[in-house]
């Protein structure tokens, strides 16, 4: 049985809308104070595959509990965002791919930081040739050389909390 082109297109659109609604993603709120730039290098895929990096941002409490703040779609070569000053933030860089056959895969790189006033943050995100990376550097005001940020995961925060209470 072959579906007419209009029926097939309608079915594809409905499936895409349902997937978007079910994901629970919300857009990270835009801030006037842009202290972060994310530079993106990404293979967008081919006719049969689609690849995309995104950042999911979470506020992390002193008890190492994460609260979802929103998602930034990395669909431009350079994106400026504002990270909240004095609040620990988890940046989860998700690299996802999907194919026409329905196969989906994703990988996540996590970094936690507590943004400070007068500090500029720069992230390089790359998803090329089925390889992915995310690096971060923080710069003090007026400096051209920065300090590379560690890849700190939320689960490391929880594990350290448990060790401290033993």
FIVO-589155 format. One record per residue (C-alpha): residue number from 1; chain; x, y, z. Coordinates in steps of 0.02 Angstrom, whole numbers, m for minus. Example, Ala and Ser with C-alpha at 12.3 -4.5 7.8 and 13.67 -1.06 7.14 Angstrom:
REM residues 2
<atom><i>1</i><ch>A</ch><px>615</px><py>m225</py><pz>390</pz></atom>
<atom><i>2</i><ch>A</ch><px>684</px><py>m53</py><pz>357</pz></atom>
***
This chain:
REM residues 166
<atom><i>1</i><ch>A</ch><px>0</px><py>0</py><pz>0</pz></atom>
<atom><i>2</i><ch>A</ch><px>69</px><py>170</py><pz>m50</pz></atom>
<atom><i>3</i><ch>A</ch><px>9</px><py>331</py><pz>31</pz></atom>
<atom><i>4</i><ch>A</ch><px>m28</px><py>483</py><pz>m77</pz></atom>
<atom><i>5</i><ch>A</ch><px>107</px><py>618</py><pz>m60</pz></atom>
<atom><i>6</i><ch>A</ch><px>m8</px><py>738</py><pz>36</pz></atom>
<atom><i>7</i><ch>A</ch><px>m58</px><py>602</py><pz>161</pz></atom>
<atom><i>8</i><ch>A</ch><px>125</px><py>555</py><pz>186</pz></atom>
<atom><i>9</i><ch>A</ch><px>175</px><py>737</py><pz>213</pz></atom>
<atom><i>10</i><ch>A</ch><px>32</px><py>761</py><pz>338</pz></atom>
<atom><i>11</i><ch>A</ch><px>82</px><py>604</py><pz>434</pz></atom>
<atom><i>12</i><ch>A</ch><px>265</px><py>663</py><pz>442</pz></atom>
<atom><i>13</i><ch>A</ch><px>214</px><py>836</py><pz>504</pz></atom>
<atom><i>14</i><ch>A</ch><px>100</px><py>763</py><pz>638</pz></atom>
<atom><i>15</i><ch>A</ch><px>238</px><py>647</py><pz>698</pz></atom>
<atom><i>16</i><ch>A</ch><px>362</px><py>792</py><pz>707</pz></atom>
<atom><i>17</i><ch>A</ch><px>241</px><py>900</py><pz>806</pz></atom>
<atom><i>18</i><ch>A</ch><px>202</px><py>760</py><pz>927</pz></atom>
<atom><i>19</i><ch>A</ch><px>387</px><py>727</py><pz>955</pz></atom>
<atom><i>20</i><ch>A</ch><px>418</px><py>912</py><pz>991</pz></atom>
<atom><i>21</i><ch>A</ch><px>272</px><py>926</py><pz>1112</pz></atom>
<atom><i>22</i><ch>A</ch><px>318</px><py>768</py><pz>1205</pz></atom>
<atom><i>23</i><ch>A</ch><px>499</px><py>818</py><pz>1229</pz></atom>
<atom><i>24</i><ch>A</ch><px>461</px><py>946</py><pz>1365</pz></atom>
<atom><i>25</i><ch>A</ch><px>596</px><py>1064</py><pz>1301</pz></atom>
<atom><i>26</i><ch>A</ch><px>579</px><py>1247</py><pz>1339</pz></atom>
<atom><i>27</i><ch>A</ch><px>683</px><py>1388</py><pz>1269</pz></atom>
<atom><i>28</i><ch>A</ch><px>816</px><py>1456</py><pz>1388</pz></atom>
<atom><i>29</i><ch>A</ch><px>764</px><py>1633</py><pz>1435</pz></atom>
<atom><i>30</i><ch>A</ch><px>859</px><py>1770</py><pz>1344</pz></atom>
<atom><i>31</i><ch>A</ch><px>957</px><py>1890</py><pz>1454</pz></atom>
<atom><i>32</i><ch>A</ch><px>1013</px><py>2068</py><pz>1423</pz></atom>
<atom><i>33</i><ch>A</ch><px>1179</px><py>2030</py><pz>1506</pz></atom>
<atom><i>34</i><ch>A</ch><px>1267</px><py>1916</py><pz>1381</pz></atom>
<atom><i>35</i><ch>A</ch><px>1422</px><py>1847</py><pz>1469</pz></atom>
<atom><i>36</i><ch>A</ch><px>1440</px><py>1690</py><pz>1363</pz></atom>
<atom><i>37</i><ch>A</ch><px>1474</px><py>1652</py><pz>1180</pz></atom>
<atom><i>38</i><ch>A</ch><px>1455</px><py>1479</py><pz>1105</pz></atom>
<atom><i>39</i><ch>A</ch><px>1545</px><py>1446</py><pz>941</pz></atom>
<atom><i>40</i><ch>A</ch><px>1475</px><py>1301</py><pz>841</pz></atom>
<atom><i>41</i><ch>A</ch><px>1556</px><py>1193</py><pz>707</pz></atom>
<atom><i>42</i><ch>A</ch><px>1434</px><py>1062</py><pz>649</pz></atom>
<atom><i>43</i><ch>A</ch><px>1404</px><py>946</py><pz>503</pz></atom>
<atom><i>44</i><ch>A</ch><px>1218</px><py>965</py><pz>478</pz></atom>
<atom><i>45</i><ch>A</ch><px>1207</px><py>792</py><pz>402</pz></atom>
<atom><i>46</i><ch>A</ch><px>1151</px><py>736</py><pz>232</pz></atom>
<atom><i>47</i><ch>A</ch><px>987</px><py>698</py><pz>146</pz></atom>
<atom><i>48</i><ch>A</ch><px>972</px><py>537</py><pz>248</pz></atom>
<atom><i>49</i><ch>A</ch><px>1038</px><py>598</py><pz>416</pz></atom>
<atom><i>50</i><ch>A</ch><px>1019</px><py>752</py><pz>524</pz></atom>
<atom><i>51</i><ch>A</ch><px>1139</px><py>805</py><pz>661</pz></atom>
<atom><i>52</i><ch>A</ch><px>1118</px><py>943</py><pz>789</pz></atom>
<atom><i>53</i><ch>A</ch><px>1202</px><py>1006</py><pz>947</pz></atom>
<atom><i>54</i><ch>A</ch><px>1099</px><py>1090</py><pz>1085</pz></atom>
<atom><i>55</i><ch>A</ch><px>1136</px><py>1152</py><pz>1261</pz></atom>
<atom><i>56</i><ch>A</ch><px>1019</px><py>1106</py><pz>1404</pz></atom>
<atom><i>57</i><ch>A</ch><px>1047</px><py>1221</py><pz>1553</pz></atom>
<atom><i>58</i><ch>A</ch><px>1011</px><py>1178</py><pz>1734</pz></atom>
<atom><i>59</i><ch>A</ch><px>1027</px><py>1273</py><pz>1897</pz></atom>
<atom><i>60</i><ch>A</ch><px>1118</px><py>1166</py><pz>2026</pz></atom>
<atom><i>61</i><ch>A</ch><px>1080</px><py>1189</py><pz>2211</pz></atom>
<atom><i>62</i><ch>A</ch><px>1206</px><py>1170</py><pz>2354</pz></atom>
<atom><i>63</i><ch>A</ch><px>1126</px><py>998</py><pz>2384</pz></atom>
<atom><i>64</i><ch>A</ch><px>1176</px><py>952</py><pz>2204</pz></atom>
<atom><i>65</i><ch>A</ch><px>998</px><py>951</py><pz>2140</pz></atom>
<atom><i>66</i><ch>A</ch><px>972</px><py>1010</py><pz>1961</pz></atom>
<atom><i>67</i><ch>A</ch><px>825</px><py>1115</py><pz>1901</pz></atom>
<atom><i>68</i><ch>A</ch><px>797</px><py>1129</py><pz>1714</pz></atom>
<atom><i>69</i><ch>A</ch><px>810</px><py>1309</py><pz>1652</pz></atom>
<atom><i>70</i><ch>A</ch><px>790</px><py>1282</py><pz>1466</pz></atom>
<atom><i>71</i><ch>A</ch><px>874</px><py>1236</py><pz>1303</pz></atom>
<atom><i>72</i><ch>A</ch><px>973</px><py>1336</py><pz>1175</pz></atom>
<atom><i>73</i><ch>A</ch><px>971</px><py>1268</py><pz>998</pz></atom>
<atom><i>74</i><ch>A</ch><px>1144</px><py>1285</py><pz>924</pz></atom>
<atom><i>75</i><ch>A</ch><px>1086</px><py>1323</py><pz>748</pz></atom>
<atom><i>76</i><ch>A</ch><px>1201</px><py>1472</py><pz>714</pz></atom>
<atom><i>77</i><ch>A</ch><px>1392</px><py>1480</py><pz>703</pz></atom>
<atom><i>78</i><ch>A</ch><px>1400</px><py>1596</py><pz>855</pz></atom>
<atom><i>79</i><ch>A</ch><px>1269</px><py>1616</py><pz>992</pz></atom>
<atom><i>80</i><ch>A</ch><px>1273</px><py>1738</py><pz>1139</pz></atom>
<atom><i>81</i><ch>A</ch><px>1183</px><py>1696</py><pz>1300</pz></atom>
<atom><i>82</i><ch>A</ch><px>1181</px><py>1758</py><pz>1479</pz></atom>
<atom><i>83</i><ch>A</ch><px>1225</px><py>1638</py><pz>1620</pz></atom>
<atom><i>84</i><ch>A</ch><px>1160</px><py>1688</py><pz>1794</pz></atom>
<atom><i>85</i><ch>A</ch><px>1296</px><py>1768</py><pz>1901</pz></atom>
<atom><i>86</i><ch>A</ch><px>1333</px><py>1680</py><pz>2067</pz></atom>
<atom><i>87</i><ch>A</ch><px>1226</px><py>1528</py><pz>2029</pz></atom>
<atom><i>88</i><ch>A</ch><px>1300</px><py>1357</py><pz>1989</pz></atom>
<atom><i>89</i><ch>A</ch><px>1246</px><py>1308</py><pz>1815</pz></atom>
<atom><i>90</i><ch>A</ch><px>1259</px><py>1140</py><pz>1727</pz></atom>
<atom><i>91</i><ch>A</ch><px>1281</px><py>1152</py><pz>1539</pz></atom>
<atom><i>92</i><ch>A</ch><px>1236</px><py>988</py><pz>1456</pz></atom>
<atom><i>93</i><ch>A</ch><px>1294</px><py>991</py><pz>1275</pz></atom>
<atom><i>94</i><ch>A</ch><px>1188</px><py>863</py><pz>1182</pz></atom>
<atom><i>95</i><ch>A</ch><px>1244</px><py>799</py><pz>1013</pz></atom>
<atom><i>96</i><ch>A</ch><px>1099</px><py>712</py><pz>928</pz></atom>
<atom><i>97</i><ch>A</ch><px>1079</px><py>627</py><pz>761</pz></atom>
<atom><i>98</i><ch>A</ch><px>933</px><py>548</py><pz>673</pz></atom>
<atom><i>99</i><ch>A</ch><px>916</px><py>458</py><pz>508</pz></atom>
<atom><i>100</i><ch>A</ch><px>778</px><py>438</py><pz>382</pz></atom>
<atom><i>101</i><ch>A</ch><px>761</px><py>256</py><pz>437</pz></atom>
<atom><i>102</i><ch>A</ch><px>712</px><py>312</py><pz>613</pz></atom>
<atom><i>103</i><ch>A</ch><px>876</px><py>277</py><pz>703</pz></atom>
<atom><i>104</i><ch>A</ch><px>917</px><py>406</py><pz>836</pz></atom>
<atom><i>105</i><ch>A</ch><px>1069</px><py>429</py><pz>946</pz></atom>
<atom><i>106</i><ch>A</ch><px>1135</px><py>562</py><pz>1064</pz></atom>
<atom><i>107</i><ch>A</ch><px>1285</px><py>594</py><pz>1174</pz></atom>
<atom><i>108</i><ch>A</ch><px>1304</px><py>723</py><pz>1312</pz></atom>
<atom><i>109</i><ch>A</ch><px>1455</px><py>818</py><pz>1378</pz></atom>
<atom><i>110</i><ch>A</ch><px>1426</px><py>907</py><pz>1544</pz></atom>
<atom><i>111</i><ch>A</ch><px>1513</px><py>1059</py><pz>1619</pz></atom>
<atom><i>112</i><ch>A</ch><px>1469</px><py>1147</py><pz>1781</pz></atom>
<atom><i>113</i><ch>A</ch><px>1521</px><py>1323</py><pz>1824</pz></atom>
<atom><i>114</i><ch>A</ch><px>1472</px><py>1464</py><pz>1939</pz></atom>
<atom><i>115</i><ch>A</ch><px>1477</px><py>1621</py><pz>1832</pz></atom>
<atom><i>116</i><ch>A</ch><px>1556</px><py>1773</py><pz>1913</pz></atom>
<atom><i>117</i><ch>A</ch><px>1538</px><py>1957</py><pz>1878</pz></atom>
<atom><i>118</i><ch>A</ch><px>1668</px><py>2024</py><pz>1756</pz></atom>
<atom><i>119</i><ch>A</ch><px>1708</px><py>1852</py><pz>1685</pz></atom>
<atom><i>120</i><ch>A</ch><px>1674</px><py>1808</py><pz>1502</pz></atom>
<atom><i>121</i><ch>A</ch><px>1640</px><py>1627</py><pz>1454</pz></atom>
<atom><i>122</i><ch>A</ch><px>1677</px><py>1552</py><pz>1283</pz></atom>
<atom><i>123</i><ch>A</ch><px>1629</px><py>1378</py><pz>1227</pz></atom>
<atom><i>124</i><ch>A</ch><px>1682</px><py>1287</py><pz>1069</pz></atom>
<atom><i>125</i><ch>A</ch><px>1560</px><py>1152</py><pz>1017</pz></atom>
<atom><i>126</i><ch>A</ch><px>1602</px><py>1037</py><pz>871</pz></atom>
<atom><i>127</i><ch>A</ch><px>1505</px><py>894</py><pz>792</pz></atom>
<atom><i>128</i><ch>A</ch><px>1597</px><py>841</py><pz>637</pz></atom>
<atom><i>129</i><ch>A</ch><px>1630</px><py>677</py><pz>549</pz></atom>
<atom><i>130</i><ch>A</ch><px>1536</px><py>578</py><pz>683</pz></atom>
<atom><i>131</i><ch>A</ch><px>1648</px><py>651</py><pz>818</pz></atom>
<atom><i>132</i><ch>A</ch><px>1598</px><py>778</py><pz>949</pz></atom>
<atom><i>133</i><ch>A</ch><px>1681</px><py>892</py><pz>1076</pz></atom>
<atom><i>134</i><ch>A</ch><px>1641</px><py>1038</py><pz>1192</pz></atom>
<atom><i>135</i><ch>A</ch><px>1770</px><py>1147</py><pz>1276</pz></atom>
<atom><i>136</i><ch>A</ch><px>1752</px><py>1300</py><pz>1385</pz></atom>
<atom><i>137</i><ch>A</ch><px>1868</px><py>1443</py><pz>1431</pz></atom>
<atom><i>138</i><ch>A</ch><px>1839</px><py>1582</py><pz>1557</pz></atom>
<atom><i>139</i><ch>A</ch><px>1920</px><py>1752</py><pz>1532</pz></atom>
<atom><i>140</i><ch>A</ch><px>1944</px><py>1888</py><pz>1663</pz></atom>
<atom><i>141</i><ch>A</ch><px>1902</px><py>2062</py><pz>1605</pz></atom>
<atom><i>142</i><ch>A</ch><px>2035</px><py>2130</py><pz>1487</pz></atom>
<atom><i>143</i><ch>A</ch><px>2128</px><py>1965</py><pz>1470</pz></atom>
<atom><i>144</i><ch>A</ch><px>2159</px><py>1879</py><pz>1304</pz></atom>
<atom><i>145</i><ch>A</ch><px>2221</px><py>1717</py><pz>1386</pz></atom>
<atom><i>146</i><ch>A</ch><px>2091</px><py>1618</py><pz>1479</pz></atom>
<atom><i>147</i><ch>A</ch><px>2080</px><py>1468</py><pz>1595</pz></atom>
<atom><i>148</i><ch>A</ch><px>2013</px><py>1306</py><pz>1522</pz></atom>
<atom><i>149</i><ch>A</ch><px>1859</px><py>1241</py><pz>1612</pz></atom>
<atom><i>150</i><ch>A</ch><px>1846</px><py>1065</py><pz>1681</pz></atom>
<atom><i>151</i><ch>A</ch><px>1716</px><py>941</py><pz>1622</pz></atom>
<atom><i>152</i><ch>A</ch><px>1621</px><py>924</py><pz>1786</pz></atom>
<atom><i>153</i><ch>A</ch><px>1467</px><py>814</py><pz>1785</pz></atom>
<atom><i>154</i><ch>A</ch><px>1315</px><py>823</py><pz>1897</pz></atom>
<atom><i>155</i><ch>A</ch><px>1341</px><py>645</py><pz>1956</pz></atom>
<atom><i>156</i><ch>A</ch><px>1516</px><py>694</py><pz>2017</pz></atom>
<atom><i>157</i><ch>A</ch><px>1436</px><py>827</py><pz>2125</pz></atom>
<atom><i>158</i><ch>A</ch><px>1316</px><py>698</py><pz>2200</pz></atom>
<atom><i>159</i><ch>A</ch><px>1456</px><py>572</py><pz>2230</pz></atom>
<atom><i>160</i><ch>A</ch><px>1564</px><py>703</py><pz>2315</pz></atom>
<atom><i>161</i><ch>A</ch><px>1417</px><py>751</py><pz>2425</pz></atom>
<atom><i>162</i><ch>A</ch><px>1392</px><py>569</py><pz>2477</pz></atom>
<atom><i>163</i><ch>A</ch><px>1578</px><py>547</py><pz>2516</pz></atom>
<atom><i>164</i><ch>A</ch><px>1577</px><py>702</py><pz>2625</pz></atom>
<atom><i>165</i><ch>A</ch><px>1434</px><py>634</py><pz>2731</pz></atom>
<atom><i>166</i><ch>A</ch><px>1518</px><py>464</py><pz>2764</pz></atom>
***
